[in-house]
């Protein structure tokens, strides 16, 4: 039998991880938008996608909406929601397996 207190502790750490990474990803979208406007060196799309894959997909998605940035790029307007859906499936699967 799995100790539920330990499992809940891990879920709390996971929540903190995803929240922190989403805030970082959101900030990166804002920074990249600003750099695009002043024509400075940009944050690469690979780095933004990697942040989404590592758990910052919500931050990237909100960054797209709020900063209106990368919204015309297919890999962002289709890829980021796809990554988010896969992460949700994974998390709900983990939740189902632990309880």
N, CA, C and O atoms as a MOPAC input file, in Angstrom:
PM7 MOZYME 1SCF
protein

 N      0.83900 1    -1.18900 1     0.00000 1
 C      0.00000 1     0.00000 1     0.00000 1
 C      0.87800 1     1.24400 1     0.00000 1
 O      1.85700 1     1.32100 1     0.74200 1
 N      0.52900 1     2.20300 1    -0.82400 1
 C      1.29100 1     3.44500 1    -0.94100 1
 C      0.85400 1     4.40000 1     0.16200 1
 O     -0.33900 1     4.60400 1     0.38500 1
 N      1.82700 1     4.97800 1     0.84200 1
 C      1.54700 1     5.96500 1     1.87300 1
 C      1.06100 1     7.24600 1     1.20000 1
 O      1.80600 1     7.88800 1     0.46100 1
 N     -0.20900 1     7.61800 1     1.46500 1
 C     -0.80900 1     8.76200 1     0.78100 1
 C     -0.14400 1    10.08300 1     1.16100 1
 O     -0.10600 1    11.00800 1     0.35000 1
 N      0.37100 1    10.18100 1     2.36200 1
 C      1.03500 1    11.41700 1     2.77700 1
 C      2.28900 1    11.66700 1     1.94100 1
 O      2.56600 1    12.80500 1     1.56000 1
 N      3.03700 1    10.62200 1     1.65900 1
 C      4.23900 1    10.74400 1     0.83600 1
 C      3.85400 1    11.12600 1    -0.59600 1
 O      4.48500 1    11.98400 1    -1.21200 1
 N      2.81700 1    10.47800 1    -1.10900 1
 C      2.36800 1    10.77300 1    -2.46800 1
 C      1.91600 1    12.22800 1    -2.56900 1
 O      2.25400 1    12.90800 1    -3.53700 1
 N      1.16700 1    12.71000 1    -1.60000 1
 C      0.71300 1    14.09900 1    -1.62100 1
 C      1.88200 1    15.06700 1    -1.54300 1
 O      1.84600 1    16.13600 1    -2.15100 1
 N      2.91800 1    14.70100 1    -0.79900 1
 C      4.12400 1    15.51800 1    -0.74500 1
 C      4.74500 1    15.64700 1    -2.13100 1
 O      5.13500 1    16.74000 1    -2.54200 1
 N      4.83700 1    14.52300 1    -2.85400 1
 C      5.39200 1    14.55700 1    -4.20600 1
 C      4.52700 1    15.39900 1    -5.13800 1
 O      5.05300 1    16.11700 1    -5.98800 1
 N      3.21100 1    15.32000 1    -4.98700 1
 C      2.32000 1    16.12800 1    -5.81900 1
 C      2.51800 1    17.61100 1    -5.53100 1
 O      2.46100 1    18.43200 1    -6.44600 1
 N      2.75200 1    17.96200 1    -4.26200 1
 C      3.01700 1    19.36600 1    -3.91700 1
 C      4.30100 1    19.84500 1    -4.58200 1
 O      4.34200 1    20.94900 1    -5.12400 1
 N      5.34900 1    19.02600 1    -4.54600 1
 C      6.60500 1    19.39000 1    -5.20800 1
 C      6.40800 1    19.51000 1    -6.71500 1
 O      6.95700 1    20.40900 1    -7.35200 1
 N      5.63300 1    18.61300 1    -7.27000 1
 C      5.33800 1    18.66900 1    -8.70100 1
 C      4.59600 1    19.93300 1    -9.07600 1
 O      4.89500 1    20.56100 1   -10.09200 1
 N      3.62500 1    20.30500 1    -8.25300 1
 C      2.87100 1    21.53500 1    -8.49800 1
 C      3.80300 1    22.74300 1    -8.46800 1
 O      3.71200 1    23.62100 1    -9.32700 1
 N      4.69300 1    22.79100 1    -7.48500 1
 C      5.65700 1    23.88900 1    -7.39400 1
 C      6.57500 1    23.91100 1    -8.61000 1
 O      6.88300 1    24.98000 1    -9.13700 1
 N      7.00800 1    22.75000 1    -9.05200 1
 C      7.87800 1    22.64600 1   -10.22500 1
 C      7.19000 1    23.21500 1   -11.46700 1
 O      7.75600 1    24.05500 1   -12.16700 1
 N      5.95500 1    22.74800 1   -11.73600 1
 C      5.24100 1    23.19900 1   -12.92300 1
 C      4.90300 1    24.69300 1   -12.84600 1
 O      4.94600 1    25.39600 1   -13.85600 1
 N      4.57100 1    25.16700 1   -11.65600 1
 C      4.27000 1    26.58900 1   -11.48700 1
 C      5.50900 1    27.43900 1   -11.75200 1
 O      5.44700 1    28.42400 1   -12.48800 1
 N      6.63200 1    27.05500 1   -11.15000 1
 C      7.87100 1    27.82400 1   -11.33400 1
 C      8.30500 1    27.80300 1   -12.79800 1
 O      8.69000 1    28.83800 1   -13.34300 1
 N      8.24700 1    26.64300 1   -13.43600 1
 C      8.66200 1    26.54300 1   -14.83200 1
 C      7.72100 1    27.31600 1   -15.75200 1
 O      8.16700 1    27.89400 1   -16.74300 1
 N      6.44700 1    27.33300 1   -15.44200 1
 C      5.49800 1    28.10800 1   -16.23900 1
 C      5.75600 1    29.60100 1   -16.10700 1
 O      5.64300 1    30.33900 1   -17.08600 1
 N      6.09900 1    30.04900 1   -14.91500 1
 C      6.43600 1    31.46300 1   -14.72300 1
 C      7.69800 1    31.83800 1   -15.50200 1
 O      7.76400 1    32.91000 1   -16.10500 1
 N      8.68500 1    30.96400 1   -15.48800 1
 C      9.90900 1    31.19800 1   -16.25700 1
 C      9.59000 1    31.23800 1   -17.75200 1
 O     10.05500 1    32.12800 1   -18.46400 1
 N      8.80100 1    30.28000 1   -18.22300 1
 C      8.44800 1    30.21700 1   -19.63900 1
 C      7.66000 1    31.45600 1   -20.06200 1
 O      7.90500 1    32.01300 1   -21.13200 1
 N      6.71900 1    31.88500 1   -19.23200 1
 C      5.94300 1    33.09200 1   -19.50800 1
 C      6.87100 1    34.30500 1   -19.60900 1
 O      6.72500 1    35.13500 1   -20.50600 1
 N      7.82100 1    34.39800 1   -18.68200 1
 C      8.79200 1    35.50200 1   -18.69800 1
 C      9.63400 1    35.47100 1   -19.96200 1
 O      9.89700 1    36.51300 1   -20.56100 1
 N     10.05900 1    34.28200 1   -20.36900 1
 C     10.86000 1    34.15900 1   -21.58300 1
 C     10.08100 1    34.62500 1   -22.81300 1
 O     10.65300 1    35.24100 1   -23.71300 1
 N      8.78600 1    34.33600 1   -22.85400 1
 C      7.96800 1    34.80300 1   -23.97800 1
 C      7.92100 1    36.33000 1   -24.00200 1
 O      8.03100 1    36.94100 1   -25.06500 1
 N      7.75900 1    36.94200 1   -22.83300 1
 C      7.74300 1    38.40300 1   -22.76000 1
 C      9.08100 1    39.00300 1   -23.15100 1
 O      9.13100 1    39.99900 1   -23.87300 1
 N     10.16300 1    38.40400 1   -22.67900 1
 C     11.50600 1    38.88400 1   -23.01200 1
 C     11.75900 1    38.74900 1   -24.51300 1
 O     12.30200 1    39.65900 1   -25.13900 1
 N     11.36600 1    37.61300 1   -25.08500 1
 C     11.58000 1    37.40200 1   -26.51500 1
 C     10.76100 1    38.38800 1   -27.34300 1
 O     11.24400 1    38.89600 1   -28.35500 1
 N      9.53200 1    38.65900 1   -26.92400 1
 C      8.70300 1    39.63700 1   -27.63500 1
 C      9.35800 1    41.00900 1   -27.58800 1
 O      9.40200 1    41.71400 1   -28.59600 1
 N      9.86300 1    41.38900 1   -26.42700 1
 C     10.53000 1    42.67700 1   -26.28500 1
 C     11.78100 1    42.74500 1   -27.17100 1
 O     12.02600 1    43.75200 1   -27.83500 1
 N     12.56100 1    41.67500 1   -27.17200 1
 C     13.76200 1    41.64300 1   -28.00500 1
 C     13.40500 1    41.71600 1   -29.48700 1
 O     14.14100 1    42.31500 1   -30.27100 1
 N     12.28900 1    41.11600 1   -29.87400 1
 C     11.85400 1    41.17700 1   -31.26900 1
 C     11.50100 1    42.60600 1   -31.65600 1
 O     11.78200 1    43.03500 1   -32.77500 1
 N     10.89700 1    43.33200 1   -30.75300 1
 C     10.48900 1    44.70300 1   -31.04600 1
 C     11.68100 1    45.65000 1   -31.15800 1
 O     11.65000 1    46.58400 1   -31.95900 1
 N     12.72100 1    45.42400 1   -30.37700 1
 C     13.89100 1    46.31000 1   -30.41800 1
 C     15.02700 1    45.72000 1   -31.25400 1
 O     16.13700 1    46.25200 1   -31.26400 1
 N     14.74600 1    44.62300 1   -31.95200 1
 C     15.66500 1    43.96500 1   -32.87900 1
 C     17.00000 1    43.59700 1   -32.22600 1
 O     18.07500 1    43.91100 1   -32.73800 1
 N     16.89600 1    42.92600 1   -31.09000 1
 C     18.07800 1    42.38600 1   -30.42700 1
 C     18.09900 1    40.87800 1   -30.62100 1
 O     17.16800 1    40.29700 1   -31.17800 1
 N     19.17700 1    40.25200 1   -30.15300 1
 C     19.29600 1    38.80000 1   -30.26300 1
 C     18.17000 1    38.12900 1   -29.49100 1
 O     17.89100 1    38.48600 1   -28.34600 1
 N     17.52700 1    37.15300 1   -30.12400 1
 C     16.30000 1    36.54900 1   -29.61600 1
 C     16.56000 1    35.24000 1   -28.89100 1
 O     17.63700 1    34.65300 1   -28.99300 1
 N     15.55500 1    34.79900 1   -28.16200 1
 C     15.54800 1    33.47100 1   -27.54600 1
 C     15.09900 1    32.49900 1   -28.63400 1
 O     14.09300 1    32.74300 1   -29.30100 1
 N     15.82200 1    31.41600 1   -28.81900 1
 C     15.51300 1    30.50600 1   -29.92800 1
 C     14.19200 1    29.77700 1   -29.68500 1
 O     13.77500 1    29.55500 1   -28.54800 1
 N     13.55600 1    29.41700 1   -30.78800 1
 C     12.30500 1    28.66400 1   -30.70900 1
 C     12.53300 1    27.30800 1   -30.04900 1
 O     11.66000 1    26.80600 1   -29.34000 1
 N     13.70000 1    26.71800 1   -30.28000 1
 C     14.01900 1    25.42900 1   -29.65600 1
 C     14.00400 1    25.54600 1   -28.14100 1
 O     13.50600 1    24.65200 1   -27.45600 1
 N     14.54400 1    26.63900 1   -27.61100 1
 C     14.55100 1    26.83000 1   -26.16000 1
 C     13.13500 1    27.00400 1   -25.62400 1
 O     12.80700 1    26.47800 1   -24.56000 1
 N     12.30100 1    27.73100 1   -26.34600 1
 C     10.91800 1    27.92700 1   -25.90800 1
 C     10.14300 1    26.60900 1   -25.93700 1
 O      9.38100 1    26.31100 1   -25.01600 1
 N     10.33800 1    25.83200 1   -26.98600 1
 C      9.68300 1    24.51500 1   -27.08000 1
 C     10.19100 1    23.59500 1   -25.96800 1
 O      9.41500 1    22.85500 1   -25.36400 1
 N     11.48800 1    23.64500 1   -25.70500 1
 C     12.05800 1    22.81800 1   -24.63800 1
 C     11.45800 1    23.18800 1   -23.28400 1
 O     11.15000 1    22.30400 1   -22.48500 1
 N     11.29000 1    24.47400 1   -23.02100 1
 C     10.64300 1    24.89600 1   -21.77600 1
 C      9.23100 1    24.32400 1   -21.67800 1
 O      8.80400 1    23.88700 1   -20.60900 1
 N      8.51700 1    24.32900 1   -22.79100 1
 C      7.16800 1    23.75300 1   -22.80200 1
 C      7.21300 1    22.25900 1   -22.52300 1
 O      6.41800 1    21.74800 1   -21.73300 1
 N      8.13600 1    21.55800 1   -23.16300 1
 C      8.24900 1    20.10900 1   -22.96300 1
 C      8.62600 1    19.75100 1   -21.52900 1
 O      8.18900 1    18.72600 1   -21.00600 1
 N      9.43100 1    20.59200 1   -20.90100 1
 C      9.86100 1    20.31900 1   -19.52800 1
 C      8.77200 1    20.62500 1   -18.49900 1
 O      8.93300 1    20.31500 1   -17.31800 1
 N      7.67100 1    21.22900 1   -18.93600 1
 C      6.56600 1    21.48200 1   -18.02500 1
 C      6.05200 1    22.90300 1   -18.02400 1
 O      5.15100 1    23.22900 1   -17.25100 1
 N      6.59600 1    23.75200 1   -18.86500 1
 C      6.17200 1    25.14700 1   -18.89000 1
 C      5.18500 1    25.46600 1   -19.99400 1
 O      5.10400 1    26.61300 1   -20.43300 1
 N      4.43700 1    24.48100 1   -20.44900 1
 C      3.52300 1    24.69800 1   -21.57500 1
 C      2.43200 1    25.72000 1   -21.25100 1
 O      2.01300 1    26.46900 1   -22.13300 1
 N      1.97400 1    25.76300 1   -20.02400 1
 C      0.95100 1    26.74500 1   -19.65300 1
 C      1.53300 1    28.15400 1   -19.73600 1
 O      0.87100 1    29.07000 1   -20.22400 1
 N      2.75200 1    28.33100 1   -19.26800 1
 C      3.40400 1    29.63500 1   -19.33100 1
 C      3.61800 1    30.09700 1   -20.76100 1
 O      3.40500 1    31.26700 1   -21.07700 1
 N      4.03900 1    29.18000 1   -21.62900 1
 C      4.21900 1    29.51800 1   -23.04600 1
 C      2.87700 1    29.89000 1   -23.66700 1
 O      2.78600 1    30.86400 1   -24.41500 1
 N      1.83700 1    29.11800 1   -23.35900 1
 C      0.51000 1    29.39200 1   -23.92200 1
 C     -0.01100 1    30.75800 1   -23.46900 1
 O     -0.52200 1    31.52700 1   -24.28300 1
 N      0.11600 1    31.06000 1   -22.18500 1
 C     -0.32500 1    32.37300 1   -21.70700 1
 C      0.54000 1    33.48500 1   -22.29900 1
 O      0.04300 1    34.57400 1   -22.58400 1
 N      1.82000 1    33.21600 1   -22.48100 1
 C      2.69400 1    34.19200 1   -23.12100 1
 C      2.27700 1    34.47200 1   -24.55100 1
 O      2.34300 1    35.61200 1   -25.01100 1
 N      1.84600 1    33.43300 1   -25.25600 1
 C      1.36300 1    33.61200 1   -26.61800 1
 C      0.11400 1    34.49600 1   -26.62800 1
 O     -0.02500 1    35.38000 1   -27.47400 1
 N     -0.78800 1    34.24900 1   -25.68500 1
 C     -2.04000 1    35.00800 1   -25.64400 1
 C     -1.83300 1    36.45200 1   -25.20100 1
 O     -2.34800 1    37.37900 1   -25.82700 1
 N     -1.09000 1    36.63500 1   -24.13600 1
 C     -0.95700 1    37.97100 1   -23.55600 1
 C     -0.02800 1    38.86100 1   -24.37300 1
 O     -0.33600 1    40.02900 1   -24.61200 1
 N      1.11100 1    38.31200 1   -24.80400 1
 C      2.07300 1    39.11300 1   -25.56600 1
 C      1.81100 1    39.07500 1   -27.07200 1
 O      2.47700 1    39.76900 1   -27.84100 1
 N      0.82900 1    38.25300 1   -27.49100 1
 C      0.54400 1    38.04700 1   -28.91500 1
 C      1.83900 1    37.73700 1   -29.66900 1
 O      2.18700 1    38.38700 1   -30.65500 1
 N      2.52500 1    36.73500 1   -29.17000 1
 C      3.84900 1    36.38400 1   -29.67100 1
 C      3.86500 1    34.92800 1   -30.12800 1
 O      3.38700 1    34.04000 1   -29.42200 1
 N      4.40900 1    34.70000 1   -31.29300 1
 C      4.53800 1    33.36200 1   -31.89600 1
 C      3.18400 1    32.74800 1   -32.24800 1
 O      3.08100 1    31.53300 1   -32.41400 1
 N      2.15600 1    33.56900 1   -32.36100 1
 C      0.81700 1    33.03600 1   -32.62100 1
 C      0.61000 1    32.61200 1   -34.06600 1
 O     -0.32300 1    31.86200 1   -34.35400 1
 N      1.45400 1    33.07000 1   -34.98000 1
 C      1.29500 1    32.66900 1   -36.37600 1
 C      2.15900 1    31.45600 1   -36.73200 1
 O      2.08300 1    30.94300 1   -37.84800 1
 N      2.96800 1    31.00500 1   -35.79700 1
 C      3.83500 1    29.85100 1   -36.03200 1
 C      3.07000 1    28.56700 1   -35.71600 1
 O      2.57700 1    28.38100 1   -34.60300 1
 N      2.97900 1    27.68700 1   -36.71100 1
 C      2.20900 1    26.44600 1   -36.56400 1
 C      2.71000 1    25.58600 1   -35.41100 1
 O      1.91600 1    24.99800 1   -34.67800 1
 N      4.04800 1    25.51300 1   -35.25000 1
 C      4.57700 1    24.66800 1   -34.18000 1
 C      4.22200 1    25.21200 1   -32.80400 1
 O      4.30600 1    24.48100 1   -31.81700 1
 N      3.83100 1    26.46700 1   -32.71800 1
 C      3.41400 1    27.03000 1   -31.44800 1
 C      1.90000 1    26.95800 1   -31.26900 1
 O      1.43200 1    26.50800 1   -30.22300 1
 N      1.12300 1    27.39100 1   -32.26500 1
 C     -0.32500 1    27.39100 1   -32.05600 1
 C     -0.93500 1    25.99800 1   -32.07800 1
 O     -2.05100 1    25.81400 1   -31.59100 1
 N     -0.23800 1    25.01700 1   -32.62900 1
 C     -0.69500 1    23.62500 1   -32.54400 1
 C      0.14300 1    22.81800 1   -31.55400 1
 O     -0.38600 1    21.98300 1   -30.82100 1
 N      1.44100 1    23.07000 1   -31.53800 1
 C      2.35400 1    22.27000 1   -30.72500 1
 C      2.21600 1    22.48600 1   -29.23400 1
 O      2.22200 1    21.52300 1   -28.46700 1
 N      2.09000 1    23.73400 1   -28.80900 1
 C      2.01400 1    24.01900 1   -27.37100 1
 C      0.73800 1    23.42900 1   -26.75900 1
 O      0.82200 1    22.78700 1   -25.71300 1
 N     -0.43500 1    23.61900 1   -27.36600 1
 C     -1.61500 1    22.93400 1   -26.80200 1
 C     -1.47600 1    21.41000 1   -26.83100 1
 O     -1.94700 1    20.72700 1   -25.92200 1
 N     -0.83900 1    20.88200 1   -27.86400 1
 C     -0.61200 1    19.43200 1   -27.93300 1
 C      0.28000 1    18.94200 1   -26.80300 1
 O      0.01000 1    17.90600 1   -26.19500 1
 N      1.33600 1    19.68500 1   -26.52600 1
 C      2.22600 1    19.34200 1   -25.41400 1
 C      1.45700 1    19.40000 1   -24.10600 1
 O      1.60200 1    18.52100 1   -23.25600 1
 N      0.63500 1    20.43500 1   -23.94300 1
 C     -0.16200 1    20.58900 1   -22.71800 1
 C     -1.10400 1    19.39400 1   -22.53600 1
 O     -1.21300 1    18.85400 1   -21.43400 1
 N     -1.77700 1    18.98300 1   -23.59800 1
 C     -2.70600 1    17.84700 1   -23.51300 1
 C     -1.95200 1    16.57600 1   -23.12500 1
 O     -2.42000 1    15.81400 1   -22.27900 1
 N     -0.79300 1    16.34200 1   -23.73600 1
 C      0.00200 1    15.15800 1   -23.38700 1
 C      0.46100 1    15.20200 1   -21.92800 1
 O      0.47000 1    14.17400 1   -21.25100 1
 N      0.83800 1    16.37500 1   -21.44600 1
 C      1.23500 1    16.50500 1   -20.04300 1
 C      0.05700 1    16.23400 1   -19.10900 1
 O      0.22600 1    15.60300 1   -18.06500 1
 N     -1.12400 1    16.70500 1   -19.47600 1
 C     -2.31300 1    16.44300 1   -18.65500 1
 C     -2.64400 1    14.95800 1   -18.62300 1
 O     -2.96300 1    14.41200 1   -17.56700 1
 N     -2.57100 1    14.30800 1   -19.77200 1
 C     -2.82000 1    12.86100 1   -19.82800 1
 C     -1.82700 1    12.12700 1   -18.93100 1
 O     -2.20500 1    11.23200 1   -18.17500 1
 N     -0.56100 1    12.51000 1   -19.02200 1
 C      0.46600 1    11.88900 1   -18.18700 1
 C      0.17800 1    12.11100 1   -16.70200 1
 O      0.24300 1    11.17100 1   -15.90900 1
 N     -0.13800 1    13.34900 1   -16.32700 1
 C     -0.38000 1    13.65300 1   -14.90800 1
 C     -1.63000 1    12.94700 1   -14.37800 1
 O     -1.62300 1    12.41900 1   -13.26600 1
 N     -2.69500 1    12.93900 1   -15.17300 1
 C     -3.89500 1    12.24100 1   -14.71600 1
 C     -3.66500 1    10.73900 1   -14.64700 1
 O     -4.21600 1    10.06100 1   -13.78000 1
 N     -2.84800 1    10.21600 1   -15.56200 1
 C     -2.48700 1     8.80200 1   -15.50300 1
 C     -1.70100 1     8.48400 1   -14.22700 1
 O     -1.94600 1     7.47400 1   -13.56700 1
 N     -0.76400 1     9.35800 1   -13.89700 1
 C      0.01200 1     9.17500 1   -12.65400 1
 C     -0.90300 1     9.27200 1   -11.43400 1
 O     -0.76700 1     8.50400 1   -10.48100 1
 N     -1.83600 1    10.22300 1   -11.47300 1
 C     -2.77900 1    10.37600 1   -10.35700 1
 C     -3.64300 1     9.12600 1   -10.22200 1
 O     -3.88900 1     8.65700 1    -9.11100 1
 N     -4.09800 1     8.59300 1   -11.33900 1
 C     -4.92300 1     7.38200 1   -11.33100 1
 C     -4.13800 1     6.20000 1   -10.76600 1
 O     -4.67700 1     5.40600 1    -9.99500 1
 N     -2.87300 1     6.08200 1   -11.14800 1
 C     -2.05900 1     4.95800 1   -10.68700 1
 C     -1.70000 1     5.05100 1    -9.20900 1
 O     -1.50500 1     4.02400 1    -8.55800 1
 N     -1.60900 1     6.26600 1    -8.66900 1
 C     -1.19500 1     6.41300 1    -7.27100 1
 C     -2.36400 1     6.33600 1    -6.28700 1
 O     -2.16100 1     6.08400 1    -5.09900 1
 N     -3.58900 1     6.55200 1    -6.78000 1
 C     -4.73000 1     6.47600 1    -5.85900 1
 C     -5.66900 1     5.44400 1    -6.32200 1
 O     -6.70000 1     5.21800 1    -5.68700 1

